[in-house]
Structure formats: structure tokens, C-alpha cells
Amino acid sequence: MGVPSVAMNTADLGLPVDVPSTALFTDQYELTMLQAALRAGTAERRSVFEVFTRRLPDGRRYGVVAGTGRVLDAVENFRFDADVIGFLRERKIVDEQTLAWLADYRFSGDVWGYPEGEAYFPGSPIMRVEGTFAECVLLETVILSILNHDSAIAAAASRMSSAAGTRPLVEMGARRTHELAAVAASRAAYIGGFASTSDLAAGFRYGIPTVGTSAHAFTLLHDRERDAFQAQVDSMGRGTTLLVDTYDVTEAVRTAVAVAGPELGAVRIDSGDLLLVAHRVRQQLDELGATGTRIIVTSDLDEYAIASLAAAPVDAYGVGTQLVTGSGHPTCSMVYKLVARAESTEAGAPLVAVAKKSTGGKTSIGGRKWAARRLDEYGVAEAEVIGTEAVPAELADRQLLVELVKGGTVVAREPLDAVRDRHAAARANLPLSATQLSRGEPVIPTEYVNGRSGSSAGA
């Protein structure tokens, strides 16, 4: 199932999934810059902003673009309605001239970006926003908020799904993060390769498959573990998943098969030495004739724990805390920088490349950029190539940026399953070392052409 063609407002249903306006998902200085630019007469200069990161999280080999679809919704819903204008006026955030301008705000520019699900590297121009300075600068915070969060989750999910191989992963981190972040995390995890989620709001909003049966509380509610298992089987059928580690695992497995028979769908293990317990449970299930009963493991898993269970008789994994916190890297450190602006507000005024120049690794490269991924003779990615002038003929059909918004209108919405498939294909086209969990540099280098070359340093 895919993303709805328009933003779904579920506020009337009482579900905190969407908000009527994203205009205040911003920092105050975006509005004060707007006010000053309006007074100076520079607000209408054509401008180009780019989203990129100077480096990947320590030890990561690649990044994953996620959140693009949510960015498109946010741009469409960026409206300063009467209540928002009233708030800004009451707090004296900006003057009346600026309030009048904001009341009519509609983004009318263009947005280009890496397709959602694509891999990225240091310096990659992940998203390019073009329009007047005034209309583009206001979108900085909400765009970064979405892309930094969702891309971090998707990268962690990608590493976990790579470690899991063909075994499915269940996202179950809603209770470990903010209720709205949980919905976004489920979406990002699905892009990264997870098969389902426990979060019903994510299933409702994005059509992600949902799963879930029972927790330890259900077993503890009953006088005997057998009574709990019987109640669950009577309600959900023999194909359900029974949680077997509330008391004694061996006894619970014996009871589970006695109650459900060999048709028992699965058992879940949520504690202990998962490698050892999984082997013992598999042997016990087979001896009891439940050869088709699957084993699902949970309990603070991350990509390293999943990889350590590769040889264990495990059929699926449930992941929560480590996933929704980016497995130690909850942000991608993406920035939104002005890289070019017109010489004046006159129509057709030429663009001038601009860039921050400072010490401490925070320099940036000016100019409106293109990006392409060069492949080797075997069709495997070997470099991320970035430039500001003409695209070399040999890279013309390898360009990465696609048009997302044209003249203020979204032109690139797509089903979430298409995004998920794109990521799987993108990861498969990277060098094999991309899937290694050991620390290392980005799996391919970033090269700058048109006068600048080298690695990603200083991007």
C-alpha cells in the first residue's frame, strides 16, 4: 500500500498523526530574517538552497534518504492561518508588514532532490529548494527536522535489514519515542527494509502492515500460563504467536504446543541469552512435532545483535529502542545552506554562487549543483560525482536529482512500496562492503568536478 495522493488530515478522528499547518515548525530567526530582507528589498531575490551533510555518522558506510514524502506534505501545509498570525502578532515576533506577507504565503518555487530511498554520501545535494529568498528560507527548519530524523531511522533500519538477510523485521518502537515521531519512524523503517510495524497510527496513515498479539501482562493476568495461552488461541486461532518467557521457557513451550497443537504459528522470546535459548526452543519444538512453528526474538536488538543471531534458528526479529533512536545516531547532521542567489531582484538576473567560509569544518561549496553516481565496469557504484557546471556526457544518464515540486505544485508523490523497493535496489548497487557493520569510511568517495576534486572532506 502506498502514500495517499494528498495529505490525510485525521485530526477529526482524534489521532495525533497530522496537524493542520506546519508553518510554526520553524525557528524564530527564519521569520526575523524575512522581516529584515523585506525591509532591505532583498527578499524577492531568486535563491537556491541545498540540503547536504558534511559527513556520515561515525563508522557508517552510506546514508539513506528518507522523509521526502513527508517534506512534500509539509511544504503543501505550510500556511499562516488566522490563529498563527494572531500568535505571531501577540508575541511581537515580526512587524505588520511581515505578517501581511505571511498571511498570503504559498510556496511557488521548485524542489529537486534525490529520490526517496536512494543512498547518499558526504556532500550529496540531497535536496535543492529554489525560489525567492523569502519563500525558501522559511522552509529550512521543517525540511531539516523531517530529513534528519527520517534518514537517521532509515539508515539504522537498512543496516538491520541487511544483517537480518531474508528474515523479516517488525518495527515496535512506538513506546520508546514521541507519539508523532513513532509514526514517522515506522515509515522510515519500512523504507529501510522492515516488513511491518506494531504502531496502528503508522498503519492507518501509511498503509504499513501491522502486527501484534500479546505482552507479559496478558499472561500475568491469568491464574495459569496455560489459561492465558488458551484464551489467546481461542481468540486468535492456532496461528497466533505466544509469548513464552514470562516464567520458564521450556515449560511454556511445552504448554504452548499442548494448547495450540503443532499448528502453533510462532513463539516469541523477549529475554535471556537469545542465541542459546533459540537453539533450545527450536529443538524442543521439533521434538514436539511443531516443526513449522516459527521463533520470533525481541529484547533491545540492534544490527549487531541481529548479525550475531544469523546462525541461530530464528525466523523474525522485533526491534524497538535502537531503531527509533537511529541505533546510536538519531540525526544525520544535515544542513540547509544558501548556495546561490541572484544579483538583484530583476527578472532574469544572473545567479551568483555564495558559500560560508569559516574554520572548524563548517565550510560549504557554493553554486547550484548536480550529482551523479559513477559505476564501474560491473555496474557497481564507485563514486558520487558532484559539479556546478555542465554534466559530463558520460554521467548524463546517471544523474540523481529528480523534480519533486514545480512552480509550487508537488509532481513526484509515489507509493511507499516503490520507495522501499528503490532503497533495496540502491543498496544492492553499492560495493559489497557497504553491508559490513565494522567501522569504516563511506563506501564510495565523493568527487567534485568543474574545478574542485577530491574526497568528501570540507564538503
N, C-alpha and C positions, 0 to 999 in steps of 0.2 A: 504494500500500500504506500502511496506517496503523500507528499505535502499537498494540502489543499491549494487550489489555484488562487485563492485570496486569503488574506489573514482572517482567521476564525476568532471572533470575539465570544468567549464563553463566560463573560462576567455575569450574565443573567442566570447562568446555571450555578453560580456560587463557586466556581472552580477558579482558583488564582493562577490561571495559565497565561492570560493575556491582559494587557492594560489598554485603555482607550487611546492614550497618547504616549509617545516615547520622548517628547520634547524636553522633559526635565531630567532625562537620563544623561545629564551632561554636567560639566564643571562650570562654575560661575564665570571663569575668565573667558570662556568662549563667547559669552554674551557681552562682557565688557570690551573685549577686542572688537566685536561687531559694532558697538556704540562708537568707539574711537575711530574705526575705519569709516563709518558713515559720516562722521563729522569731518574727517580728513579728505573725503572724496575718493577714497581708495577701495571702498567696499565692493564696487562693481568690477574691479579688475578681474579678468579671466585668470583662474588659478588652477594648478594641478597639485594635488596631494597624493602621496603614496603611503601605503602600509607595508612595512617590512620589519624584520628583526635582524639585529646585528650579529646575533649568534644563537645557536640552538642551546637548549638546556644542557648542562654539563654531562658529557658522555653520550648524548643522543646522536643517532646517525642520520635522522631525517625528521622533518616535521610533517604534519597533516593539516591541510586547510579544511576547517570546519566552522560552521556558523554562517556561511554565506547566505543561505536561505533565510535565516533569521535577520540578517542585516537588511535584506530586501524588504522584509516586513517592517522593520524599524524605520527605514527611510520613508516608506509609504505612510506610516503612522506618526511621523514627526510633524505635529501640528500644535500650534499655540492657541488653544481654545480660550474661551472667556475666563474659565476658572484659573488656568495657568497664567494668563495675562494679569488677572487680578492678584495672584500671588506675587508675581514679579513687581507689580506696581506697589503693593503694600510693603514689600521689603525694600523698595527703592533700589532694586538691583540695577536697572537701567532707566534711561530717561524716556519721556513720552514719544519722542521721535523713533526711538528704537522699538518701543512697544508697538507702535503703529506698523512698523516694518515687520515685526514678528507675527503680528496678527494675520498677515497675508502670506506667511511663509509656506512655500511649496518648493521642494527641491526640483529644479528644472534642468539639472545638468546630466552628465554621463558618468557611468561607473563601469570600469573594466576590472577584471580580476581573474586569478587562477580559478579554474572550475572547482567547485566544492568536492572534496575527496582527494584532490591532487596532492602530491608531495611537494614540499618546499624546502629551501635551504637558506643559509645566511645571505642577506641581501636581496632575496627574491621579492620583486614588487607584487606582493600578494593581492593587493587591491589598489586601484588608481581611481581617484574621485576628481572629476573635472567640472568646473562651473565658475560662478563668481566666487571671490574670496568669502563673501558674506554667507552664501548658502552652503559652501563646502566646510568652512571652519566649524560650523555648529554641529556637524555630524561626527567630529573626532571622537568624543568620549564614548558615545554609544557604539560606534563601529569597533573601537578597540576593546570595549568591555565584552562584546559578543565574541569577536575573533580570538582574543586572548584566552578566554575561558573555554570555548568550544574546541579550539585547536589543541589546547593542552589535554583535554579529556580524550579527544580522538587519537592523539599521539600515544597516550597510555593504552587506550583500547587496542590500537594497532599492534603495539608490542605484545600485548597479552594474547590477542587472537593469533599472532604469528607463533607464539610459544605454545598455544593450545593446538595448533595444527587443525585437524578436521573435527576436533571435539567442540561442541557448541558452548558458548559463554552466555550467562544470564547476568544482566546488569541489575544490581539490587542495592544501590547506594543512597536511595532517597532519604533514609533516616540519618544519613551522615552529612547532609548539606542543606542549604536553604531550600525551601519548598519549590521556588521557581527555578533555582539553579538545578534542582534534581531533574526537572523536565528537560532542560537544555542538555544536561549531562547524558540522559538516556538517548537523546537524539544523536549526540556526538559519538557515544559508544556504539550505536548501531552503525554509523558511518565507518567506524574503526574496525568493525567486524563482529560485534556482539550480535547474538541471534534474537534476543528477547529482553524484556525488562519486567521488573516487578511493579513498576510505577504506573498506575492506571491513568494518571493525567497525561503521561507521555503516550500511552496507547491511544487515548482519546484525541489528543492534539495532532499526533503524527502518524497514527496507524501502525505503530511498532507492535509486534506480537507481545502479549503479556502472559506471564506465568506466575504460579504461586499456589501453595497448598496449606501448610500449617507451620506453626512455630512451637517452641518448647512449652509455651503457655497452654496450648491445647492439650498436650499430654498431661501436664501438671493439673489441669482442671479435673481430670477423671481420677477415679479411685485406683484404677489399674491401667497400666500401659496398654494392655490388651483391649480395654474398653475404649480407649482413645483411638486405637488403630481401627477397631470395628466400626466406630462411629464415622471415621473418615472414609473408610471403604464403602460403608452403606450410603454415604452421601455422594461420593465422587467416583465410585467404581473401583475395580481391581487395578486399573491402570494408573492409579494415583501414586504420588511419591510420599513415602512415610519417613519421618524423621526418627533416626534410630540411636541417637546418642544422648538422650535425656538421662538415662540411668546406666545400664550395662549394654554395650553394643551387641555383644554376642547373643544375649538373651533377647534383645529387641529384634534382631534379625530373625531369630527362630520364631518369635511371636508374629512378626510381620508376615512371614510366609505361611504360617499356620492360619492366619486370619484371611489373607488375600489369595493364598494359593500361589502356584508357580507363575500365574499371570500378573503378579505384582509388577507395576510399572517401574518403580525405582525406589531406592533408599537414599536418604541424604545424611551425610556425615558432616558435622559442624564443629568438631573439636578433636583434640588428640594429635598423635603422630599420623597425619593423613596417609603418608606412604605406607606405613606398616598396617594401619587399620584397613585401608582399601584392599590390600592383598588378602588379609584375613577374611574380610567380608565377602570378597569375590569367591574365595574358596568355599566359604560356608554356603553362600547362595547356590553355587553349582552343586554342592553335595545335597542340598535340599531340593534340587530339581528346578530351581528358579534361574535357569541359565540365561534367560532373556531379560532378567531384571537388571536395570542399569544402576550405576553408582554415581551419585552427584556429590561433589565436595564443595564446601564453603569454608569460612573461617579466615578472614583477613588475608585473602590471597592477593598476590601481585604477580607481575610477569615472571619473576624469579622463582616464586613458589610453584607457579603453573609449570614452568620449564622443569623443575625438579620432580614433577609428577608425571613426566612424559612416559616413563616406563611402567607406571602404576596402572592397574586395571580400572581407570576412571573414565566415565563416559561424558561428563559435563562438569562445568565449573560455575559457581556463583561468586561474583565479585562485587564488593561494595566500597568500603572506605578508600582503598588505594586507587580505585578507578576515579571516583568523583573528586579526588584531590590531585589528580594528574600523576599519581604514583611518584610523589615527591617533587613534582614540578607543576604547580597549579596555574602557572601563567607561562606564556611564550615570550614575554618581553617585547611584544610588537609595538611599534611606534607609528605615528601618523604625521608625516612631515611634508611641508610645502617644498616642492622641488622645482617649480617653475611658476612664473606669473607674468602677465602682460606688462609691457612698458607703460601702458596708460589704459584708461577706460574706453578708449576709442575702439569701435568695431574693427576687427582685423589687426589690432595692434600685435606686433610680434611677441612671442614668449621669450623670457629671459630665464636661464637656469639659475636657481638660487640654492644655497646649501648652508647649513650650520657648520662653522669651523671652530672647533674647540679641542681642548686636550681631554684626556681621560677616556678615550674610546668612544666618544659620542659624536664623532663627525658623521656627516652624511654626504651623499653624492647627488649633486643637482642634475636636473634635466628629466624630461618625460621619457620613461624607459619602456623598452620591450624586453621580453625574456623568452628564451628558447632552451630546450633540453637537447643537447647533442648526444647522439647514440653511437656506439661503437659498431664494428662490423657484424656483431651478433645481435644487434638490436637492443643492447643493454645501455642504460644511461651512463654517460661518462663525464658530463659536465653540465652545470647550469650556466648558460651564457646570457649576459645582460648587457644592453647597449642603449645609447640615446640617439643614434643617428640611423642610417639605413640598415635594415636587416640583411645580413649576408645571404646570398641566394641559396646556399646550401642549408640554411636554417629556416627558410621561408615557410616550410610546411611543418616546422617543429615548434612554432610559437605557442606560448602557454596562455596568454591572456585572452579572455573572451568577453564580449559585451554583455553586461548584466542589466544596465539601466541606460535608456536612450531618451534624451530630452525629458527626463523626469519620469518616464514610464518603464516599469520593470519588463524586461524582454526575455528573461532566462530562468524562469521558475521550472523546476523539474521534480520528478518523483524522488523520494528519499532512497528508494531501492536503486535508482540509477546512480546516485551519489555513492552509495555503498559499493556498487559494482565497480565504479570508477576507481575508488581507492584500492580495491583488491588488484585491479589491473596496474595501477600506478606503482604499487609496492612490488608487484611481480616483475616490473621492468627495471627495478633498481638492482645494483650489484648484490649478489647473494649475501655479502657481509652486512647488508642493511638489517638483516634479521638477527644478527648477533646481539646478545644482551650485554656483552662485555663493553667496557668504556672504549670510546674511540672518537675520531673526528667525523665530521659529516661524510657520508658515504661517497659523495661526489663533490668536487670543488666548484666554487663559484668563480667564473671568469668574466672580467669586464673587457669589452671591446670598444672601439671608437675612441682610442686614446688612453684607456685605462685597462690594465690587465693584472692578473694575479689571483690570489685566493680571496676568501671572504673577509679577511681582516680589514677592519676600518670601514666596512660597508655601512 
